[in-house]
Amino acid sequence: MAGWFRRLLHKPKPSSVESSLSTSRSASSSPSSSSVESSGSSPSTSLARSVCPSPVSVLDISASGSPRWTKSYDVCICHSEVDLELVEELVSYLEGQPESFRCFLQLRDATPGSAVVTELCDAVQNSHCWVMLITPGFLQDPWCKYQMHQALAEAPMANGRTIPVVKDVDRKDYPRELRNLYYIYMALKEKSFKQIRDTVFRYLQELCRSSTSGSE
């Protein structure tokens, strides 16, 4: 009887134990939103922001007052004629996304009878982003190089507008003019298409953010 009474006296209070466990769980499993937002070192956090962006949403970039509509196209695809089939697949993918990206495809959207130089320059100036599909055909096509130089002249700083996509080209043959830009290497087509989509979307996000902060 005395032993039982001593064990009862030394038994910890349930309330204090439960309170301690509850506090520990909340501290370890529920980090504050501010700490998550301020951390830029976690790859998973960065990926989550690019796939599920906040606070700018799909509806925001597609709103009637969005700066997205200040240009005729969201993305201009610069490519050689020999890569037309692949480019048509890419355009179909981008235009089929929920954002309905507006793509300039030269053979489809160029005005018949217009000068090639005029059409290429207009396509660059009237597009937010430019995808350079760098293939052996691209490197041999003088018009592709001309359009690439026009894009670089339009936005000389690397701000996400020029998107190099490399396919079947050795590193030594990669255009020197683009070597200060990260590129997408097209190994798996579906993965590369998604990377292009995410890059264009990310640029339009930043465009909306800049416009919103500038108007405040």
C-alpha positions as a Markdown table, in Angstrom:
| # | Residue | x | y | z |
|---|---|---|---|---|
| 1 | Met | 0.0 | 0.0 | 0.0 |
| 2 | Ala | 2.8 | 2.4 | 0.9 |
| 3 | Gly | 4.7 | 1.6 | -2.3 |
| 4 | Trp | 1.6 | 2.3 | -4.4 |
| 5 | Phe | 1.1 | 5.6 | -2.6 |
| 6 | Arg | 4.8 | 6.6 | -3.4 |
| 7 | Arg | 4.4 | 5.8 | -7.1 |
| 8 | Leu | 1.2 | 7.9 | -7.2 |
| 9 | Leu | 3.1 | 10.9 | -5.7 |
| 10 | His | 5.9 | 10.6 | -8.3 |
| 11 | Lys | 3.7 | 10.2 | -11.3 |
| 12 | Pro | 3.9 | 13.3 | -13.6 |
| 13 | Lys | 0.8 | 15.3 | -14.1 |
| 14 | Pro | -1.0 | 14.3 | -17.3 |
| 15 | Ser | -1.8 | 17.9 | -18.2 |
| 16 | Ser | 1.8 | 19.1 | -18.1 |
| 17 | Val | 2.9 | 16.1 | -20.3 |
| 18 | Glu | 0.2 | 16.6 | -22.9 |
| 19 | Ser | 0.8 | 20.3 | -22.9 |
| 20 | Ser | 4.5 | 19.7 | -23.6 |
| 21 | Leu | 3.8 | 17.3 | -26.4 |
| 22 | Ser | 1.3 | 19.5 | -28.0 |
| 23 | Thr | 3.7 | 22.4 | -28.0 |
| 24 | Ser | 6.5 | 20.3 | -29.5 |
| 25 | Arg | 4.2 | 19.0 | -32.3 |
| 26 | Ser | 3.0 | 22.5 | -33.2 |
| 27 | Ala | 6.6 | 23.8 | -33.3 |
| 28 | Ser | 7.9 | 21.0 | -35.5 |
| 29 | Ser | 5.0 | 20.3 | -37.9 |
| 30 | Ser | 3.4 | 23.7 | -38.4 |
| 31 | Pro | 6.1 | 26.3 | -39.4 |
| 32 | Ser | 4.8 | 29.8 | -39.9 |
| 33 | Ser | 3.8 | 30.9 | -43.3 |
| 34 | Ser | 6.2 | 33.8 | -43.1 |
| 35 | Ser | 9.2 | 31.5 | -42.6 |
| 36 | Val | 8.2 | 29.4 | -45.6 |
| 37 | Glu | 7.7 | 32.4 | -47.8 |
| 38 | Ser | 11.0 | 34.0 | -46.8 |
| 39 | Ser | 13.1 | 30.9 | -47.3 |
| 40 | Gly | 14.6 | 30.7 | -50.8 |
| 41 | Ser | 17.1 | 27.9 | -50.1 |
| 42 | Ser | 14.8 | 25.0 | -50.5 |
| 43 | Pro | 14.5 | 23.5 | -54.0 |
| 44 | Ser | 11.1 | 22.1 | -53.2 |
| 45 | Thr | 9.8 | 25.5 | -52.1 |
| 46 | Ser | 11.1 | 27.1 | -55.3 |
| 47 | Leu | 9.5 | 24.4 | -57.4 |
| 48 | Ala | 6.2 | 24.7 | -55.6 |
| 49 | Arg | 6.2 | 28.5 | -56.3 |
| 50 | Ser | 6.8 | 27.9 | -60.0 |
| 51 | Val | 4.1 | 25.2 | -60.4 |
| 52 | Cys | 1.5 | 26.7 | -58.0 |
| 53 | Pro | 2.3 | 30.4 | -58.0 |
| 54 | Ser | 1.0 | 32.8 | -55.4 |
| 55 | Pro | -0.4 | 35.3 | -55.1 |
| 56 | Val | -0.8 | 35.8 | -58.9 |
| 57 | Ser | -3.1 | 33.2 | -60.4 |
| 58 | Val | -4.1 | 32.1 | -63.8 |
| 59 | Leu | -7.2 | 34.3 | -63.6 |
| 60 | Asp | -5.0 | 37.3 | -62.8 |
| 61 | Ile | -2.7 | 37.0 | -65.8 |
| 62 | Ser | -5.8 | 36.5 | -68.0 |
| 63 | Ala | -7.8 | 39.4 | -66.6 |
| 64 | Ser | -8.9 | 42.1 | -69.1 |
| 65 | Gly | -6.6 | 44.6 | -67.5 |
| 66 | Ser | -3.5 | 42.4 | -67.4 |
| 67 | Pro | -0.3 | 43.7 | -69.1 |
| 68 | Arg | -0.3 | 40.4 | -70.9 |
| 69 | Trp | -2.7 | 41.9 | -73.5 |
| 70 | Thr | -0.3 | 44.8 | -74.3 |
| 71 | Lys | 1.3 | 42.5 | -76.9 |
| 72 | Ser | -0.3 | 40.3 | -79.6 |
| 73 | Tyr | 1.5 | 37.1 | -78.6 |
| 74 | Asp | 2.7 | 35.5 | -75.4 |
| 75 | Val | 5.5 | 33.6 | -77.1 |
| 76 | Cys | 7.2 | 33.6 | -80.5 |
| 77 | Ile | 8.7 | 30.3 | -81.6 |
| 78 | Cys | 11.9 | 30.8 | -83.6 |
| 79 | His | 12.8 | 27.6 | -85.5 |
| 80 | Ser | 14.0 | 26.2 | -88.8 |
| 81 | Glu | 11.6 | 24.7 | -91.4 |
| 82 | Val | 13.0 | 21.2 | -90.9 |
| 83 | Asp | 11.8 | 21.3 | -87.3 |
| 84 | Leu | 8.3 | 22.4 | -88.1 |
| 85 | Glu | 6.6 | 19.1 | -87.0 |
| 86 | Leu | 8.1 | 19.4 | -83.5 |
| 87 | Val | 7.3 | 23.1 | -83.3 |
| 88 | Glu | 3.6 | 22.4 | -84.2 |
| 89 | Glu | 3.4 | 19.9 | -81.4 |
| 90 | Leu | 4.9 | 22.5 | -79.0 |
| 91 | Val | 2.4 | 25.2 | -80.2 |
| 92 | Ser | -0.5 | 22.8 | -79.8 |
| 93 | Tyr | 0.6 | 22.0 | -76.3 |
| 94 | Leu | 1.0 | 25.6 | -75.2 |
| 95 | Glu | -2.3 | 26.8 | -76.8 |
| 96 | Gly | -4.1 | 23.9 | -75.2 |
| 97 | Gln | -3.0 | 24.9 | -71.7 |
| 98 | Pro | -5.6 | 26.5 | -69.3 |
| 99 | Glu | -3.9 | 29.8 | -69.9 |
| 100 | Ser | -4.4 | 29.4 | -73.7 |
| 101 | Phe | -1.0 | 30.8 | -74.5 |
| 102 | Arg | -0.9 | 32.8 | -77.8 |
| 103 | Cys | 1.9 | 31.6 | -80.0 |
| 104 | Phe | 3.3 | 33.1 | -83.1 |
| 105 | Leu | 4.1 | 30.4 | -85.7 |
| 106 | Gln | 5.6 | 32.0 | -88.8 |
| 107 | Leu | 4.2 | 29.7 | -91.4 |
| 108 | Arg | 0.7 | 30.0 | -89.9 |
| 109 | Asp | 0.6 | 33.6 | -88.7 |
| 110 | Ala | 2.8 | 35.6 | -91.0 |
| 111 | Thr | 0.9 | 37.9 | -93.4 |
| 112 | Pro | 1.1 | 36.6 | -97.0 |
| 113 | Gly | 3.0 | 39.0 | -99.3 |
| 114 | Ser | 4.8 | 40.7 | -96.4 |
| 115 | Ala | 8.6 | 41.0 | -96.3 |
| 116 | Val | 10.3 | 38.2 | -94.3 |
| 117 | Val | 12.4 | 40.8 | -92.4 |
| 118 | Thr | 9.3 | 42.8 | -91.5 |
| 119 | Glu | 7.4 | 39.7 | -90.3 |
| 120 | Leu | 10.3 | 38.5 | -88.2 |
| 121 | Cys | 10.9 | 41.9 | -86.5 |
| 122 | Asp | 7.1 | 42.3 | -85.9 |
| 123 | Ala | 6.9 | 38.9 | -84.3 |
| 124 | Val | 9.7 | 39.7 | -81.9 |
| 125 | Gln | 8.4 | 43.1 | -81.0 |
| 126 | Asn | 4.8 | 41.8 | -80.5 |
| 127 | Ser | 5.7 | 38.8 | -78.3 |
| 128 | His | 6.4 | 38.7 | -74.6 |
| 129 | Cys | 8.8 | 35.7 | -74.8 |
| 130 | Trp | 10.9 | 34.1 | -77.5 |
| 131 | Val | 11.6 | 30.4 | -77.7 |
| 132 | Met | 14.8 | 29.6 | -79.7 |
| 133 | Leu | 14.6 | 26.0 | -80.8 |
| 134 | Ile | 18.3 | 25.4 | -81.4 |
| 135 | Thr | 18.9 | 22.4 | -83.6 |
| 136 | Pro | 21.3 | 21.7 | -86.4 |
| 137 | Gly | 18.7 | 23.2 | -88.8 |
| 138 | Phe | 18.5 | 26.4 | -86.7 |
| 139 | Leu | 22.3 | 26.8 | -86.8 |
| 140 | Gln | 22.3 | 26.6 | -90.6 |
| 141 | Asp | 19.3 | 29.0 | -91.1 |
| 142 | Pro | 20.4 | 32.6 | -91.5 |
| 143 | Trp | 16.8 | 33.8 | -90.8 |
| 144 | Cys | 16.8 | 32.0 | -87.4 |
| 145 | Lys | 20.1 | 33.7 | -86.5 |
| 146 | Tyr | 18.6 | 37.1 | -87.6 |
| 147 | Gln | 15.5 | 36.6 | -85.4 |
| 148 | Met | 17.7 | 35.5 | -82.5 |
| 149 | His | 19.8 | 38.7 | -82.8 |
| 150 | Gln | 16.5 | 40.8 | -83.0 |
| 151 | Ala | 15.3 | 39.2 | -79.8 |
| 152 | Leu | 18.6 | 39.9 | -78.0 |
| 153 | Ala | 18.5 | 43.5 | -79.2 |
| 154 | Glu | 14.9 | 43.9 | -78.0 |
| 155 | Ala | 15.8 | 42.6 | -74.5 |
| 156 | Pro | 19.6 | 42.5 | -74.1 |
| 157 | Met | 19.5 | 41.7 | -70.4 |
| 158 | Ala | 18.7 | 38.1 | -69.3 |
| 159 | Asn | 15.2 | 38.5 | -67.8 |
| 160 | Gly | 13.5 | 35.3 | -68.9 |
| 161 | Arg | 12.1 | 36.5 | -72.2 |
| 162 | Thr | 14.6 | 34.6 | -74.4 |
| 163 | Ile | 14.2 | 30.9 | -73.8 |
| 164 | Pro | 16.9 | 28.7 | -75.6 |
| 165 | Val | 15.8 | 25.1 | -76.2 |
| 166 | Val | 18.7 | 22.8 | -77.3 |
| 167 | Lys | 18.1 | 19.6 | -79.3 |
| 168 | Asp | 20.7 | 17.4 | -81.0 |
| 169 | Val | 23.4 | 20.1 | -80.8 |
| 170 | Asp | 26.9 | 19.7 | -79.2 |
| 171 | Arg | 27.8 | 22.2 | -76.5 |
| 172 | Lys | 30.7 | 23.5 | -78.7 |
| 173 | Asp | 28.2 | 24.5 | -81.3 |
| 174 | Tyr | 25.8 | 26.4 | -79.0 |
| 175 | Pro | 25.5 | 30.0 | -80.1 |
| 176 | Arg | 28.0 | 32.2 | -78.4 |
| 177 | Glu | 25.4 | 35.0 | -78.2 |
| 178 | Leu | 23.3 | 32.9 | -75.8 |
| 179 | Arg | 26.0 | 31.5 | -73.5 |
| 180 | Asn | 25.0 | 33.9 | -70.7 |
| 181 | Leu | 21.6 | 32.3 | -70.6 |
| 182 | Tyr | 20.5 | 29.0 | -69.1 |
| 183 | Tyr | 18.9 | 26.7 | -71.7 |
| 184 | Ile | 16.4 | 23.8 | -71.7 |
| 185 | Tyr | 17.9 | 20.6 | -73.1 |
| 186 | Met | 15.2 | 18.6 | -74.9 |
| 187 | Ala | 15.7 | 15.0 | -74.1 |
| 188 | Leu | 12.2 | 14.1 | -73.1 |
| 189 | Lys | 9.8 | 16.0 | -75.2 |
| 190 | Glu | 6.9 | 16.2 | -72.7 |
| 191 | Lys | 9.2 | 17.3 | -69.9 |
| 192 | Ser | 10.7 | 20.0 | -72.1 |
| 193 | Phe | 7.3 | 21.3 | -73.2 |
| 194 | Lys | 6.3 | 21.7 | -69.5 |
| 195 | Gln | 9.5 | 23.6 | -68.8 |
| 196 | Ile | 8.8 | 26.0 | -71.6 |
| 197 | Arg | 5.3 | 26.4 | -70.4 |
| 198 | Asp | 6.4 | 27.1 | -66.8 |
| 199 | Thr | 9.0 | 29.6 | -68.0 |
| 200 | Val | 6.5 | 31.6 | -70.1 |
| 201 | Phe | 4.0 | 31.5 | -67.3 |
| 202 | Arg | 6.6 | 32.7 | -64.8 |
| 203 | Tyr | 7.5 | 35.7 | -67.0 |
| 204 | Leu | 3.9 | 36.7 | -67.3 |
| 205 | Gln | 3.5 | 36.4 | -63.5 |
| 206 | Glu | 6.4 | 38.8 | -63.0 |
| 207 | Leu | 4.9 | 41.1 | -65.6 |
| 208 | Cys | 1.7 | 41.2 | -63.6 |
| 209 | Arg | 3.5 | 41.7 | -60.3 |
| 210 | Ser | 5.6 | 44.6 | -61.7 |
| 211 | Ser | 2.5 | 46.2 | -63.1 |
| 212 | Thr | 0.6 | 45.8 | -59.8 |
| 213 | Ser | 3.4 | 47.1 | -57.6 |
| 214 | Gly | 4.0 | 50.0 | -60.0 |
| 215 | Ser | 0.4 | 51.2 | -59.7 |
| 216 | Glu | 0.3 | 51.1 | -55.9 |
